[in-house]
Amino acid sequence: MASGGMDTLPHNGAVITLLAITGLSHRQAYGGIFAITLIKSLAVLFVIAVFYLTGIV
């Protein structure tokens, strides 16, 4: 969870590889990358909240 935000940085190797494979520029793809990272982070936060509220953790 703590390093999840680092996935969206433009110099991340996975982002550069994704852009090279798809042929997109940073400008074209960054909105989608941001959206996926935001959804992923919110999903993890939801799971953590459920665990906390149910006493699992």
Secondary structure, 3 states (H helix, E strand, C coil): CCCHHHHHCCCCHHHHHHHHHHCCCHHHHHHHHHHHHHHHHHHHHHHHHHHHHHCCC
